[in-house]
Amino acid sequence: MPVNATLATYSDWTYGAAVAIYFFAAVLYLCEAAFARPEKAKERELVAAGGIQLGGTDAAGTWTPGLVVKPELSRAERLGRMGVALTVLGVVVQVASLVLRGLATERAPWGNMYEYGSLLTLAGVVTWLVLSRTFPVRRLGGFVLVPVVILMFLGGTVLYADAAPVQPALQSYWLVVHVSVISVSTGILLVPGVASVLYLLKSSGHARFRKFPDAEVLDRLAYRSTVFAFPLFTIGIICGAIWAEAAWGRFWGWDPKETVAFVSWVVYAAYLHARATAGWRGRPAAWINSLGFALTVFNLFFINLVTTGLHSYAGVG
C-alpha cells in the first residue's frame, strides 16, 4: 500500500519537536530539584492542598484566625509548574506524531523499533504525569525525562526507520494487541525502575540526596506503578505466545527475546512478592525492582539490536 510522504514528514517533525520539548522540561525539573529546599516540603504540600491555615488580615485590616494564607510561589515551584506544562505539551505533540505515522502508513504505528520506542516513551511520560499528581515527587521529573529523551534521541537517529508497510509476517491484528500492550507496560515500568533507583540513593543516607522525597514515598510510587504494569506485561507475553503459535507453530521456543522477557517477568513477580513480605521490604525489594528495570532495558536494546532470533526481522515483540 502507498505511504503518504507528507504525513510521514509531519510525523517526523512532531517527533523531533517532542524530543526538544521533553529536553527543556527535564531542564526545568532539574532546576526545581536544585533550587528546592528540603525543609519547605511540608509547606508546599499544604499550599497544593489549598493554603496554610494560619490566620491573617482581611480586606478591612481585621485579623481573622484560621484565614487561608497562600504564600507566594517560590522560584523552584514556578520552574516545576513550567516543567509540567511543557511535559503535557510534549505528550500532545508526541501523540500527534504517532497518529500521523499511523495515517501515513495506514497501520498501527508501532511496527518497528523507532515506532515501538515512541509508544513506549509516551506511556512512560503519561504514567509519570499521572503519578506526580498523586505523589509529591514532581521535582524528580528530570530523572524520568532524561532517559526518555535519550531513548527518543536514539530512536530518531540510530533506530530510525522510514514510514513503510510492515513485513507480511507482521500484518496481523496481533501487532495491534501484543506489541501495544508490551510497549505500554514496558513504558510504565520505566517509572518504578527510576523510582527504585532513587529510593536506593535516598535510603543510603548521603547528604547529597537529602532533597529527594521521602524514601517511603518513592517506595510506594514504585510499588503501585509496578502493580498496575505487571498484569499488562503478563497479558502482553501471553498474547505474544498465542501469536507465535499462529505464526511459527509453537507457543514458546526460547528465542532470546522471549527468554529475557520471561526472566524479566519472574523478577517483577519476585519484586511484588518481596514487597509484600516483611523481611524483604525496603532496599532488598528496591534492588530486585532495579534488576527488573535493567533487564527491560537490556531486552529493549541488546536483544533487539545485537542478537539474532525470530524477532530480529521486526525488532519488536
N, C-alpha and C positions, 0 to 999 in steps of 0.2 A: 504494500500500500504506500502511496506517496506521503512524503513528510512535508509539512508546512514550514518552510525555511524561515519565514517571517516570525511566526510564533516561537519557533525554536530559538531564534536570535533574541527575542524579547525575554524568553525564559533564562537564557544565559546572562543577560544584563541584570535581571532582577536577582538572580542567584548571587552575582558579584556584589550587587548593592546590599543584599542581606549580610554577606560576609563583612562588608565595611561597617554597616550599622552595628552588628554584634561586636565588632572590634572597639568601636567608640563607646558602646555600652559597657564593655568589660573594663575599659579605662576608667569610666566614671565609678563603677562599683569598686575598683581597686583604690581609687582616690577616697571614696567614702570609708573604706576599711582603714586607710592610712590616717585619716583625719578624725575618725570617731574616737570618743573617749569611753573606755570600759565602764567607768562609774556612772555614766549617763544612760546606761542601757534601760534601767527600770523607768526612768523618766520618759524615754522615747516610747516605751510600751504604753505608758499611761496617756501620753499625748495621742498615740494612734487610736486609743480606745475612746477618745473624746475630750481629753483635757485632764488637768490635775485639780482635785477638789481641795483647794487651799483657802479660798476666800479672797475678796478683793473689793474694790470700789466700783459702784455702778456709774451710770452717766451723770447722776446728780452729785457724785463725790461721796456718797454714803458707803461705809464699809459693810459688806454683806458676807457673813460666814458661809462657807461652802460654795461660794461663787466659782464657776469654772474658769480657770485661768489657763489660757493656751500660750505657752512660751513661743517666742519667735523661732522659726526653724533654723537649725544650725547649718553651717556650710556643708557638713557631711550629709545631713538629712536631705538637703536640696540636691546634692550630687547623686544620692541614691535614687531619689524620685526621678531625676532626669534619666538615670540608667534604666529604670523600669519602663519609662515612656519609650526610650529607644529600643528596648528589648521587644516591647509589644509591636512597635513599628517593624522591626526586623522579622517578627513572626508573620505579620501580614504580607510583607514583601516575599518571604520565602514560600509561603502558601501560594502566592501568585506565580512564583517560579515553577512550582510543581504542577499547578493547574495548566499553565501554558505549555509545559513539556508534554503533559498528557494529551492536550488538544492538538499539539503539533504532530504527535506520533499515533494518535487515536488508540491508545492503550494505557494500561496502568503505568504511571511514571516512576516505576522502580524496577526496571528490567536490567540494570547494570550497576556496577559499583558506585558510579557517580550519582545516579538517582537514588540508589539504596541509602547511601550516606546522607543525602539531603533529607530524606524522610526520617532517618534515624536521629539526626541532629535536631530536626524540628520537634520530634517527640520529646527529646531531652530538654529543650528550651521551654516548651509548653509545660512540661512537668515541673520545671523549676519555678515558673511564674505562679502556678497553682499552689505549690508548697510554700513559696515565700509569702503568700497571703495568709497562711496558717501558722507558720513558724517565724520567729524573729531572726531570720538568717539572711536578710536581703543583702547585707554588706558583703556576703560571700559569693555574690553573683559572678564576680570576676573569675573565681576559681572554677565555675561551671562554664562560663562563656569562653575562657581561654582555650580549653580542649575542644570546644565546639568550633571556634574559629580555626584552630589548627586542622581539625578533621575536614571542615568545609574547604579550606585552602588547598589541602591535598586532593580533595575530591574534584575541585575545579581546575587543577593543574595536572598532577601525576595520574589521577584516575579518571580524568575527563573522557567522555565518550560522546560522539556526535549523536544527535537525535536520529533514531532509525528504528525500524521494526525489530522486534526480538526474534531470536532464532526459533525455528519450528518447535523445538523441544520445550520452549517456554510459553508457547501460545496456548495457554490453558487457564481456566478460571482459578486454578490453584496458585498461579502467580499473584493474583489479587489477594487471595486468602493467606496463603502460607508466608509469602515474603513480606506482606504488610504487617502481619502480626509479629513476626520475628523482628522486623525492623523497629516497630514501635516499642515492643517490650525491651529490646536492647537499648534503645534511646532512653527509656525510663530508667533502666538500670545504671545509666551513666550518672544520674543524680545520687543514688545511695552509695555508689562507688566513691564519688568525690567526698560525700559526707562522712563516710567511714575513714577515709584517709585523713580528713581534717579532724575527726574525733581522736584518732591516734596521736595527732600532733597536739591537740588541745590537752588531752589527758596525760601527755608526757610531763607537764608541769613547767615547761620552759617559759620564761617571761616573754619571749618574742611572740608567743601565741596567745597572750592574755586578752587580746582584742577579739578573739574568736568568740562566738556564742557559747553558752554553757555546753559542756560535753553531753549532758543529758538530752539537751535539745537536738544536737547532732545525731545522737543515738536513736532517738525517736523518729527523726526525719528519715534516717537510713532504713529503719525497720519498716515503717509504714509504706514507704515507696517500694521497697522490695516485696512486701506482702501483696501489693497491687500488681507489680510487674511479673512476679513468679508464675501465677496462673496463666497469664498471656504467653509467657515464654514456653510453658508446658504445652499449651494449645498449639503454638507455632511448631514445636518439634513433632507433635502428633500429626499435624497436617502435612508436614514435610515427609513423614513416614508413609502416609497414605498416598501422597503424590509420587513418592519413589516406587511404591508398589505398582502404580499405574504406568509409570514411565519406564522403569527398569526391571520390573518383575519381582522385586523384593522390597520388604518394608525397611530393612536395615542391612547395610553392607560394610559397616565400619570404615566408611570413607573418612578421610582426615577431618573434614568439616563436621560430619556427623559425630565423630568421636569427641572432638573438642567441645561441641555443643552439649553432648551428653555429660561430659566431665563438668562443664560449667553448671549444668542443671543440678548435678549431685552436690556441687559446692554450695550453691544457693539454698538447696534443701537443707544442707548441713548448717548453714548460717541461721536459717529460720528456726531450726531445732535448737541450735546453741543459744540463740537469743531468748528462747522460751525456757531454757534450763538455767537455774540459778547459778551454778558453778561456772558457766561459760558466758555469762553476760559481760558486757563491757569490752575491754580490749581484746580478749580472745575471739569474741564474735566479730568485732570490727576487723580483725586480721583475716578471718575467713571471708567476710564480705569483700575486702580489698583483693583477696586472691581471686574471687569470682569475677570482679571487675577486670583484673589483669588478664584472666583467661578470655573474657569477652573481647577485649582489645586485641589480644593475640589471634583470636579466631577471625576478627574483622580484617586484619592486615596480613599477618604472616601466612595463615592458611589460605586466604583468598589469592594472595599475590606471589607466594613463593612455592608452595607445594602444588602437586598435581593430583587431581581426583575427578570424580564425576561432577563436582560442582565447578570445576575450573573454567569450563566454557562460558559460564554465566557470571561468575564472580559474586553470586548471591546465593541465599538459601538457608 
